[in-house]
Amino acid sequence: MSRIFGFLVGALWVVMAYGAFRRSMAGWAADQTDIGFWWAVIGSLLAIAATGAFIGTWLHTRRQAAR
């Protein structure tokens, strides 16, 4: 159950990162370079958080081999 929750949290971070990158592209298209840049920074940080959630969930919920 915790694995499902962890991956759902990671998926939520991915959705938020996607939204931030879309806002960034809209800012660049509207020639608002500051908006485009900062939304790209936010999207990158959210993407890093999503990657951490996926990797952390996978590492902390895998079964240990018997010794």
mmCIF file of the N, C-alpha and C atoms, coordinates in Angstrom:
data_MODEL
# 
_entry.id   MODEL 
# 
loop_
_atom_site.group_PDB 
_atom_site.id 
_atom_site.type_symbol 
_atom_site.label_atom_id 
_atom_site.label_alt_id 
_atom_site.label_comp_id 
_atom_site.label_asym_id 
_atom_site.label_entity_id 
_atom_site.label_seq_id 
_atom_site.pdbx_PDB_ins_code 
_atom_site.Cartn_x 
_atom_site.Cartn_y 
_atom_site.Cartn_z 
_atom_site.occupancy 
_atom_site.B_iso_or_equiv 
_atom_site.pdbx_formal_charge 
_atom_site.auth_seq_id 
_atom_site.auth_comp_id 
_atom_site.auth_asym_id 
_atom_site.auth_atom_id 
_atom_site.pdbx_PDB_model_num 
ATOM 1   N N  . MET A 1 1  ? 0.823  -1.196  0.000   1.00 0.00 ? 1  MET A N  1 
ATOM 2   C CA . MET A 1 1  ? 0.000  0.000   0.000   1.00 0.00 ? 1  MET A CA 1 
ATOM 3   C C  . MET A 1 1  ? 0.865  1.257   0.000   1.00 0.00 ? 1  MET A C  1 
ATOM 4   N N  . SER A 1 2  ? 1.976  1.233   0.736   1.00 0.00 ? 2  SER A N  1 
ATOM 5   C CA . SER A 1 2  ? 2.830  2.418   0.779   1.00 0.00 ? 2  SER A CA 1 
ATOM 6   C C  . SER A 1 2  ? 3.498  2.656   -0.577  1.00 0.00 ? 2  SER A C  1 
ATOM 7   N N  . ARG A 1 3  ? 3.738  1.585   -1.332  1.00 0.00 ? 3  ARG A N  1 
ATOM 8   C CA . ARG A 1 3  ? 4.334  1.757   -2.662  1.00 0.00 ? 3  ARG A CA 1 
ATOM 9   C C  . ARG A 1 3  ? 3.361  2.503   -3.576  1.00 0.00 ? 3  ARG A C  1 
ATOM 10  N N  . ILE A 1 4  ? 2.095  2.146   -3.514  1.00 0.00 ? 4  ILE A N  1 
ATOM 11  C CA . ILE A 1 4  ? 1.086  2.818   -4.341  1.00 0.00 ? 4  ILE A CA 1 
ATOM 12  C C  . ILE A 1 4  ? 1.005  4.293   -3.958  1.00 0.00 ? 4  ILE A C  1 
ATOM 13  N N  . PHE A 1 5  ? 0.989  4.577   -2.654  1.00 0.00 ? 5  PHE A N  1 
ATOM 14  C CA . PHE A 1 5  ? 0.918  5.959   -2.197  1.00 0.00 ? 5  PHE A CA 1 
ATOM 15  C C  . PHE A 1 5  ? 2.142  6.746   -2.672  1.00 0.00 ? 5  PHE A C  1 
ATOM 16  N N  . GLY A 1 6  ? 3.313  6.163   -2.565  1.00 0.00 ? 6  GLY A N  1 
ATOM 17  C CA . GLY A 1 6  ? 4.536  6.845   -2.999  1.00 0.00 ? 6  GLY A CA 1 
ATOM 18  C C  . GLY A 1 6  ? 4.533  7.161   -4.484  1.00 0.00 ? 6  GLY A C  1 
ATOM 19  N N  . PHE A 1 7  ? 4.081  6.200   -5.290  1.00 0.00 ? 7  PHE A N  1 
ATOM 20  C CA . PHE A 1 7  ? 4.033  6.445   -6.725  1.00 0.00 ? 7  PHE A CA 1 
ATOM 21  C C  . PHE A 1 7  ? 2.949  7.456   -7.089  1.00 0.00 ? 7  PHE A C  1 
ATOM 22  N N  . LEU A 1 8  ? 1.849  7.477   -6.349  1.00 0.00 ? 8  LEU A N  1 
ATOM 23  C CA . LEU A 1 8  ? 0.820  8.498   -6.596  1.00 0.00 ? 8  LEU A CA 1 
ATOM 24  C C  . LEU A 1 8  ? 1.342  9.892   -6.275  1.00 0.00 ? 8  LEU A C  1 
ATOM 25  N N  . VAL A 1 9  ? 2.105  10.005  -5.204  1.00 0.00 ? 9  VAL A N  1 
ATOM 26  C CA . VAL A 1 9  ? 2.714  11.300  -4.866  1.00 0.00 ? 9  VAL A CA 1 
ATOM 27  C C  . VAL A 1 9  ? 3.673  11.720  -5.974  1.00 0.00 ? 9  VAL A C  1 
ATOM 28  N N  . GLY A 1 10 ? 4.485  10.775  -6.455  1.00 0.00 ? 10 GLY A N  1 
ATOM 29  C CA . GLY A 1 10 ? 5.392  11.079  -7.560  1.00 0.00 ? 10 GLY A CA 1 
ATOM 30  C C  . GLY A 1 10 ? 4.645  11.512  -8.807  1.00 0.00 ? 10 GLY A C  1 
ATOM 31  N N  . ALA A 1 11 ? 3.525  10.827  -9.096  1.00 0.00 ? 11 ALA A N  1 
ATOM 32  C CA . ALA A 1 11 ? 2.722  11.201  -10.259 1.00 0.00 ? 11 ALA A CA 1 
ATOM 33  C C  . ALA A 1 11 ? 2.126  12.597  -10.102 1.00 0.00 ? 11 ALA A C  1 
ATOM 34  N N  . LEU A 1 12 ? 1.727  12.939  -8.887  1.00 0.00 ? 12 LEU A N  1 
ATOM 35  C CA . LEU A 1 12 ? 1.212  14.289  -8.637  1.00 0.00 ? 12 LEU A CA 1 
ATOM 36  C C  . LEU A 1 12 ? 2.292  15.347  -8.892  1.00 0.00 ? 12 LEU A C  1 
ATOM 37  N N  . TRP A 1 13 ? 3.520  15.063  -8.463  1.00 0.00 ? 13 TRP A N  1 
ATOM 38  C CA . TRP A 1 13 ? 4.631  15.989  -8.727  1.00 0.00 ? 13 TRP A CA 1 
ATOM 39  C C  . TRP A 1 13 ? 4.863  16.133  -10.227 1.00 0.00 ? 13 TRP A C  1 
ATOM 40  N N  . VAL A 1 14 ? 4.731  15.027  -10.973 1.00 0.00 ? 14 VAL A N  1 
ATOM 41  C CA . VAL A 1 14 ? 4.921  15.076  -12.429 1.00 0.00 ? 14 VAL A CA 1 
ATOM 42  C C  . VAL A 1 14 ? 3.852  15.953  -13.076 1.00 0.00 ? 14 VAL A C  1 
ATOM 43  N N  . VAL A 1 15 ? 2.612  15.817  -12.626 1.00 0.00 ? 15 VAL A N  1 
ATOM 44  C CA . VAL A 1 15 ? 1.523  16.636  -13.177 1.00 0.00 ? 15 VAL A CA 1 
ATOM 45  C C  . VAL A 1 15 ? 1.777  18.118  -12.899 1.00 0.00 ? 15 VAL A C  1 
ATOM 46  N N  . MET A 1 16 ? 2.220  18.428  -11.685 1.00 0.00 ? 16 MET A N  1 
ATOM 47  C CA . MET A 1 16 ? 2.509  19.827  -11.361 1.00 0.00 ? 16 MET A CA 1 
ATOM 48  C C  . MET A 1 16 ? 3.699  20.356  -12.169 1.00 0.00 ? 16 MET A C  1 
ATOM 49  N N  . ALA A 1 17 ? 4.713  19.527  -12.387 1.00 0.00 ? 17 ALA A N  1 
ATOM 50  C CA . ALA A 1 17 ? 5.861  19.935  -13.199 1.00 0.00 ? 17 ALA A CA 1 
ATOM 51  C C  . ALA A 1 17 ? 5.431  20.197  -14.638 1.00 0.00 ? 17 ALA A C  1 
ATOM 52  N N  . TYR A 1 18 ? 4.568  19.342  -15.153 1.00 0.00 ? 18 TYR A N  1 
ATOM 53  C CA . TYR A 1 18 ? 4.051  19.531  -16.515 1.00 0.00 ? 18 TYR A CA 1 
ATOM 54  C C  . TYR A 1 18 ? 3.326  20.878  -16.629 1.00 0.00 ? 18 TYR A C  1 
ATOM 55  N N  . GLY A 1 19 ? 2.500  21.184  -15.630 1.00 0.00 ? 19 GLY A N  1 
ATOM 56  C CA . GLY A 1 19 ? 1.800  22.472  -15.639 1.00 0.00 ? 19 GLY A CA 1 
ATOM 57  C C  . GLY A 1 19 ? 2.757  23.648  -15.577 1.00 0.00 ? 19 GLY A C  1 
ATOM 58  N N  . ALA A 1 20 ? 3.806  23.521  -14.780 1.00 0.00 ? 20 ALA A N  1 
ATOM 59  C CA . ALA A 1 20 ? 4.785  24.605  -14.683 1.00 0.00 ? 20 ALA A CA 1 
ATOM 60  C C  . ALA A 1 20 ? 5.524  24.791  -16.007 1.00 0.00 ? 20 ALA A C  1 
ATOM 61  N N  . PHE A 1 21 ? 5.889  23.695  -16.668 1.00 0.00 ? 21 PHE A N  1 
ATOM 62  C CA . PHE A 1 21 ? 6.574  23.820  -17.959 1.00 0.00 ? 21 PHE A CA 1 
ATOM 63  C C  . PHE A 1 21 ? 5.653  24.397  -19.034 1.00 0.00 ? 21 PHE A C  1 
ATOM 64  N N  . ARG A 1 22 ? 4.358  24.080  -18.955 1.00 0.00 ? 22 ARG A N  1 
ATOM 65  C CA . ARG A 1 22 ? 3.415  24.680  -19.913 1.00 0.00 ? 22 ARG A CA 1 
ATOM 66  C C  . ARG A 1 22 ? 3.311  26.186  -19.683 1.00 0.00 ? 22 ARG A C  1 
ATOM 67  N N  . ARG A 1 23 ? 3.271  26.608  -18.421 1.00 0.00 ? 23 ARG A N  1 
ATOM 68  C CA . ARG A 1 23 ? 3.240  28.048  -18.132 1.00 0.00 ? 23 ARG A CA 1 
ATOM 69  C C  . ARG A 1 23 ? 4.528  28.717  -18.590 1.00 0.00 ? 23 ARG A C  1 
ATOM 70  N N  . SER A 1 24 ? 5.637  28.002  -18.448 1.00 0.00 ? 24 SER A N  1 
ATOM 71  C CA . SER A 1 24 ? 6.915  28.533  -18.909 1.00 0.00 ? 24 SER A CA 1 
ATOM 72  C C  . SER A 1 24 ? 6.901  28.752  -20.417 1.00 0.00 ? 24 SER A C  1 
ATOM 73  N N  . MET A 1 25 ? 6.398  27.768  -21.154 1.00 0.00 ? 25 MET A N  1 
ATOM 74  C CA . MET A 1 25 ? 6.332  27.909  -22.606 1.00 0.00 ? 25 MET A CA 1 
ATOM 75  C C  . MET A 1 25 ? 5.415  29.065  -23.006 1.00 0.00 ? 25 MET A C  1 
ATOM 76  N N  . ALA A 1 26 ? 4.303  29.236  -22.263 1.00 0.00 ? 26 ALA A N  1 
ATOM 77  C CA . ALA A 1 26 ? 3.399  30.348  -22.560 1.00 0.00 ? 26 ALA A CA 1 
ATOM 78  C C  . ALA A 1 26 ? 4.088  31.688  -22.289 1.00 0.00 ? 26 ALA A C  1 
ATOM 79  N N  . GLY A 1 27 ? 4.878  31.743  -21.238 1.00 0.00 ? 27 GLY A N  1 
ATOM 80  C CA . GLY A 1 27 ? 5.617  32.971  -20.942 1.00 0.00 ? 27 GLY A CA 1 
ATOM 81  C C  . GLY A 1 27 ? 6.629  33.308  -22.019 1.00 0.00 ? 27 GLY A C  1 
ATOM 82  N N  . TRP A 1 28 ? 7.368  32.288  -22.470 1.00 0.00 ? 28 TRP A N  1 
ATOM 83  C CA . TRP A 1 28 ? 8.336  32.527  -23.539 1.00 0.00 ? 28 TRP A CA 1 
ATOM 84  C C  . TRP A 1 28 ? 7.621  32.950  -24.823 1.00 0.00 ? 28 TRP A C  1 
ATOM 85  N N  . ALA A 1 29 ? 6.476  32.330  -25.125 1.00 0.00 ? 29 ALA A N  1 
ATOM 86  C CA . ALA A 1 29 ? 5.747  32.657  -26.351 1.00 0.00 ? 29 ALA A CA 1 
ATOM 87  C C  . ALA A 1 29 ? 5.190  34.078  -26.314 1.00 0.00 ? 29 ALA A C  1 
ATOM 88  N N  . ALA A 1 30 ? 4.860  34.557  -25.113 1.00 0.00 ? 30 ALA A N  1 
ATOM 89  C CA . ALA A 1 30 ? 4.316  35.913  -24.975 1.00 0.00 ? 30 ALA A CA 1 
ATOM 90  C C  . ALA A 1 30 ? 5.424  36.952  -24.810 1.00 0.00 ? 30 ALA A C  1 
ATOM 91  N N  . ASP A 1 31 ? 6.664  36.527  -25.021 1.00 0.00 ? 31 ASP A N  1 
ATOM 92  C CA . ASP A 1 31 ? 7.836  37.401  -24.908 1.00 0.00 ? 31 ASP A CA 1 
ATOM 93  C C  . ASP A 1 31 ? 7.995  37.970  -23.498 1.00 0.00 ? 31 ASP A C  1 
ATOM 94  N N  . GLN A 1 32 ? 7.602  37.175  -22.513 1.00 0.00 ? 32 GLN A N  1 
ATOM 95  C CA . GLN A 1 32 ? 7.825  37.520  -21.104 1.00 0.00 ? 32 GLN A CA 1 
ATOM 96  C C  . GLN A 1 32 ? 8.899  36.571  -20.582 1.00 0.00 ? 32 GLN A C  1 
ATOM 97  N N  . THR A 1 33 ? 10.135 36.933  -20.846 1.00 0.00 ? 33 THR A N  1 
ATOM 98  C CA . THR A 1 33 ? 11.238 36.015  -20.568 1.00 0.00 ? 33 THR A CA 1 
ATOM 99  C C  . THR A 1 33 ? 11.407 35.732  -19.084 1.00 0.00 ? 33 THR A C  1 
ATOM 100 N N  . ASP A 1 34 ? 11.104 36.705  -18.222 1.00 0.00 ? 34 ASP A N  1 
ATOM 101 C CA . ASP A 1 34 ? 11.249 36.459  -16.791 1.00 0.00 ? 34 ASP A CA 1 
ATOM 102 C C  . ASP A 1 34 ? 10.240 35.422  -16.299 1.00 0.00 ? 34 ASP A C  1 
ATOM 103 N N  . ILE A 1 35 ? 9.006  35.503  -16.787 1.00 0.00 ? 35 ILE A N  1 
ATOM 104 C CA . ILE A 1 35 ? 7.987  34.519  -16.411 1.00 0.00 ? 35 ILE A CA 1 
ATOM 105 C C  . ILE A 1 35 ? 8.366  33.143  -16.947 1.00 0.00 ? 35 ILE A C  1 
ATOM 106 N N  . GLY A 1 36 ? 8.795  33.096  -18.203 1.00 0.00 ? 36 GLY A N  1 
ATOM 107 C CA . GLY A 1 36 ? 9.207  31.829  -18.793 1.00 0.00 ? 36 GLY A CA 1 
ATOM 108 C C  . GLY A 1 36 ? 10.358 31.196  -18.041 1.00 0.00 ? 36 GLY A C  1 
ATOM 109 N N  . PHE A 1 37 ? 11.343 32.003  -17.667 1.00 0.00 ? 37 PHE A N  1 
ATOM 110 C CA . PHE A 1 37 ? 12.509 31.474  -16.955 1.00 0.00 ? 37 PHE A CA 1 
ATOM 111 C C  . PHE A 1 37 ? 12.130 30.934  -15.587 1.00 0.00 ? 37 PHE A C  1 
ATOM 112 N N  . TRP A 1 38 ? 11.390 31.712  -14.800 1.00 0.00 ? 38 TRP A N  1 
ATOM 113 C CA . TRP A 1 38 ? 11.102 31.275  -13.431 1.00 0.00 ? 38 TRP A CA 1 
ATOM 114 C C  . TRP A 1 38 ? 10.141 30.101  -13.380 1.00 0.00 ? 38 TRP A C  1 
ATOM 115 N N  . TRP A 1 39 ? 9.201  30.015  -14.315 1.00 0.00 ? 39 TRP A N  1 
ATOM 116 C CA . TRP A 1 39 ? 8.348  28.823  -14.358 1.00 0.00 ? 39 TRP A CA 1 
ATOM 117 C C  . TRP A 1 39 ? 9.152  27.600  -14.775 1.00 0.00 ? 39 TRP A C  1 
ATOM 118 N N  . ALA A 1 40 ? 10.175 27.796  -15.614 1.00 0.00 ? 40 ALA A N  1 
ATOM 119 C CA . ALA A 1 40 ? 11.051 26.678  -15.976 1.00 0.00 ? 40 ALA A CA 1 
ATOM 120 C C  . ALA A 1 40 ? 11.850 26.214  -14.763 1.00 0.00 ? 40 ALA A C  1 
ATOM 121 N N  . VAL A 1 41 ? 12.305 27.144  -13.934 1.00 0.00 ? 41 VAL A N  1 
ATOM 122 C CA . VAL A 1 41 ? 13.023 26.787  -12.700 1.00 0.00 ? 41 VAL A CA 1 
ATOM 123 C C  . VAL A 1 41 ? 12.097 26.001  -11.772 1.00 0.00 ? 41 VAL A C  1 
ATOM 124 N N  . ILE A 1 42 ? 10.878 26.488  -11.608 1.00 0.00 ? 42 ILE A N  1 
ATOM 125 C CA . ILE A 1 42 ? 9.918  25.798  -10.746 1.00 0.00 ? 42 ILE A CA 1 
ATOM 126 C C  . ILE A 1 42 ? 9.603  24.408  -11.296 1.00 0.00 ? 42 ILE A C  1 
ATOM 127 N N  . GLY A 1 43 ? 9.404  24.300  -12.598 1.00 0.00 ? 43 GLY A N  1 
ATOM 128 C CA . GLY A 1 43 ? 9.146  23.003  -13.215 1.00 0.00 ? 43 GLY A CA 1 
ATOM 129 C C  . GLY A 1 43 ? 10.305 22.040  -13.024 1.00 0.00 ? 43 GLY A C  1 
ATOM 130 N N  . SER A 1 44 ? 11.522 22.544  -13.115 1.00 0.00 ? 44 SER A N  1 
ATOM 131 C CA . SER A 1 44 ? 12.696 21.690  -12.905 1.00 0.00 ? 44 SER A CA 1 
ATOM 132 C C  . SER A 1 44 ? 12.751 21.181  -11.478 1.00 0.00 ? 44 SER A C  1 
ATOM 133 N N  . LEU A 1 45 ? 12.485 22.043  -10.520 1.00 0.00 ? 45 LEU A N  1 
ATOM 134 C CA . LEU A 1 45 ? 12.492 21.612  -9.116  1.00 0.00 ? 45 LEU A CA 1 
ATOM 135 C C  . LEU A 1 45 ? 11.392 20.585  -8.839  1.00 0.00 ? 45 LEU A C  1 
ATOM 136 N N  . LEU A 1 46 ? 10.227 20.784  -9.433  1.00 0.00 ? 46 LEU A N  1 
ATOM 137 C CA . LEU A 1 46 ? 9.153  19.809  -9.275  1.00 0.00 ? 46 LEU A CA 1 
ATOM 138 C C  . LEU A 1 46 ? 9.505  18.474  -9.928  1.00 0.00 ? 46 LEU A C  1 
ATOM 139 N N  . ALA A 1 47 ? 10.181 18.521  -11.067 1.00 0.00 ? 47 ALA A N  1 
ATOM 140 C CA . ALA A 1 47 ? 10.600 17.287  -11.727 1.00 0.00 ? 47 ALA A CA 1 
ATOM 141 C C  . ALA A 1 47 ? 11.636 16.541  -10.884 1.00 0.00 ? 47 ALA A C  1 
ATOM 142 N N  . ILE A 1 48 ? 12.529 17.276  -10.241 1.00 0.00 ? 48 ILE A N  1 
ATOM 143 C CA . ILE A 1 48 ? 13.503 16.658  -9.341  1.00 0.00 ? 48 ILE A CA 1 
ATOM 144 C C  . ILE A 1 48 ? 12.785 16.017  -8.154  1.00 0.00 ? 48 ILE A C  1 
ATOM 145 N N  . ALA A 1 49 ? 11.776 16.692  -7.622  1.00 0.00 ? 49 ALA A N  1 
ATOM 146 C CA . ALA A 1 49 ? 11.003 16.131  -6.508  1.00 0.00 ? 49 ALA A CA 1 
ATOM 147 C C  . ALA A 1 49 ? 10.278 14.856  -6.934  1.00 0.00 ? 49 ALA A C  1 
ATOM 148 N N  . ALA A 1 50 ? 9.732  14.841  -8.142  1.00 0.00 ? 50 ALA A N  1 
ATOM 149 C CA . ALA A 1 50 ? 9.044  13.645  -8.640  1.00 0.00 ? 50 ALA A CA 1 
ATOM 150 C C  . ALA A 1 50 ? 10.020 12.486  -8.781  1.00 0.00 ? 50 ALA A C  1 
ATOM 151 N N  . THR A 1 51 ? 11.192 12.766  -9.313  1.00 0.00 ? 51 THR A N  1 
ATOM 152 C CA . THR A 1 51 ? 12.205 11.716  -9.454  1.00 0.00 ? 51 THR A CA 1 
ATOM 153 C C  . THR A 1 51 ? 12.600 11.171  -8.088  1.00 0.00 ? 51 THR A C  1 
ATOM 154 N N  . GLY A 1 52 ? 12.776 12.063  -7.119  1.00 0.00 ? 52 GLY A N  1 
ATOM 155 C CA . GLY A 1 52 ? 13.095 11.629  -5.759  1.00 0.00 ? 52 GLY A CA 1 
ATOM 156 C C  . GLY A 1 52 ? 11.991 10.791  -5.142  1.00 0.00 ? 52 GLY A C  1 
ATOM 157 N N  . ALA A 1 53 ? 10.749 11.147  -5.408  1.00 0.00 ? 53 ALA A N  1 
ATOM 158 C CA . ALA A 1 53 ? 9.624  10.376  -4.874  1.00 0.00 ? 53 ALA A CA 1 
ATOM 159 C C  . ALA A 1 53 ? 9.583  8.979   -5.472  1.00 0.00 ? 53 ALA A C  1 
ATOM 160 N N  . PHE A 1 54 ? 9.801  8.885   -6.780  1.00 0.00 ? 54 PHE A N  1 
ATOM 161 C CA . PHE A 1 54 ? 9.789  7.571   -7.425  1.00 0.00 ? 54 PHE A CA 1 
ATOM 162 C C  . PHE A 1 54 ? 10.956 6.696   -6.951  1.00 0.00 ? 54 PHE A C  1 
ATOM 163 N N  . ILE A 1 55 ? 12.154 7.255   -6.946  1.00 0.00 ? 55 ILE A N  1 
ATOM 164 C CA . ILE A 1 55 ? 13.323 6.476   -6.535  1.00 0.00 ? 55 ILE A CA 1 
ATOM 165 C C  . ILE A 1 55 ? 13.243 6.128   -5.051  1.00 0.00 ? 55 ILE A C  1 
ATOM 166 N N  . GLY A 1 56 ? 12.848 7.084   -4.229  1.00 0.00 ? 56 GLY A N  1 
ATOM 167 C CA . GLY A 1 56 ? 12.735 6.819   -2.799  1.00 0.00 ? 56 GLY A CA 1 
ATOM 168 C C  . GLY A 1 56 ? 11.693 5.773   -2.481  1.00 0.00 ? 56 GLY A C  1 
ATOM 169 N N  . THR A 1 57 ? 10.569 5.827   -3.177  1.00 0.00 ? 57 THR A N  1 
ATOM 170 C CA . THR A 1 57 ? 9.528  4.821   -2.968  1.00 0.00 ? 57 THR A CA 1 
ATOM 171 C C  . THR A 1 57 ? 10.029 3.445   -3.372  1.00 0.00 ? 57 THR A C  1 
ATOM 172 N N  . TRP A 1 58 ? 10.694 3.379   -4.502  1.00 0.00 ? 58 TRP A N  1 
ATOM 173 C CA . TRP A 1 58 ? 11.193 2.093   -4.970  1.00 0.00 ? 58 TRP A CA 1 
ATOM 174 C C  . TRP A 1 58 ? 12.245 1.525   -4.014  1.00 0.00 ? 58 TRP A C  1 
ATOM 175 N N  . LEU A 1 59 ? 13.165 2.366   -3.542  1.00 0.00 ? 59 LEU A N  1 
ATOM 176 C CA . LEU A 1 59 ? 14.223 1.883   -2.652  1.00 0.00 ? 59 LEU A CA 1 
ATOM 177 C C  . LEU A 1 59 ? 13.692 1.457   -1.284  1.00 0.00 ? 59 LEU A C  1 
ATOM 178 N N  . HIS A 1 60 ? 12.727 2.176   -0.756  1.00 0.00 ? 60 HIS A N  1 
ATOM 179 C CA . HIS A 1 60 ? 12.269 1.920   0.609   1.00 0.00 ? 60 HIS A CA 1 
ATOM 180 C C  . HIS A 1 60 ? 11.134 0.917   0.701   1.00 0.00 ? 60 HIS A C  1 
ATOM 181 N N  . THR A 1 61 ? 10.614 0.467   -0.427  1.00 0.00 ? 61 THR A N  1 
ATOM 182 C CA . THR A 1 61 ? 9.525  -0.515  -0.367  1.00 0.00 ? 61 THR A CA 1 
ATOM 183 C C  . THR A 1 61 ? 9.899  -1.851  -1.003  1.00 0.00 ? 61 THR A C  1 
ATOM 184 N N  . ARG A 1 62 ? 11.121 -1.994  -1.460  1.00 0.00 ? 62 ARG A N  1 
ATOM 185 C CA . ARG A 1 62 ? 11.503 -3.287  -2.039  1.00 0.00 ? 62 ARG A CA 1 
ATOM 186 C C  . ARG A 1 62 ? 11.801 -4.293  -0.934  1.00 0.00 ? 62 ARG A C  1 
ATOM 187 N N  . ARG A 1 63 ? 11.652 -5.527  -1.258  1.00 0.00 ? 63 ARG A N  1 
ATOM 188 C CA . ARG A 1 63 ? 11.879 -6.603  -0.290  1.00 0.00 ? 63 ARG A CA 1 
ATOM 189 C C  . ARG A 1 63 ? 13.360 -6.927  -0.211  1.00 0.00 ? 63 ARG A C  1 
ATOM 190 N N  . GLN A 1 64 ? 13.827 -7.193  0.993   1.00 0.00 ? 64 GLN A N  1 
ATOM 191 C CA . GLN A 1 64 ? 15.226 -7.568  1.200   1.00 0.00 ? 64 GLN A CA 1 
ATOM 192 C C  . GLN A 1 64 ? 15.407 -9.051  0.969   1.00 0.00 ? 64 GLN A C  1 
ATOM 193 N N  . ALA A 1 65 ? 16.502 -9.433  0.372   1.00 0.00 ? 65 ALA A N  1 
ATOM 194 C CA . ALA A 1 65 ? 16.802 -10.845 0.136   1.00 0.00 ? 65 ALA A CA 1 
ATOM 195 C C  . ALA A 1 65 ? 17.190 -11.498 1.462   1.00 0.00 ? 65 ALA A C  1 
ATOM 196 N N  . ALA A 1 66 ? 16.744 -12.717 1.665   1.00 0.00 ? 66 ALA A N  1 
ATOM 197 C CA . ALA A 1 66 ? 17.066 -13.440 2.900   1.00 0.00 ? 66 ALA A CA 1 
ATOM 198 C C  . ALA A 1 66 ? 18.531 -13.830 2.898   1.00 0.00 ? 66 ALA A C  1 
ATOM 199 N N  . ARG A 1 67 ? 19.179 -13.712 4.039   1.00 0.00 ? 67 ARG A N  1 
ATOM 200 C CA . ARG A 1 67 ? 20.607 -14.066 4.131   1.00 0.00 ? 67 ARG A CA 1 
ATOM 201 C C  . ARG A 1 67 ? 20.790 -15.412 4.729   1.00 0.00 ? 67 ARG A C  1 
# 
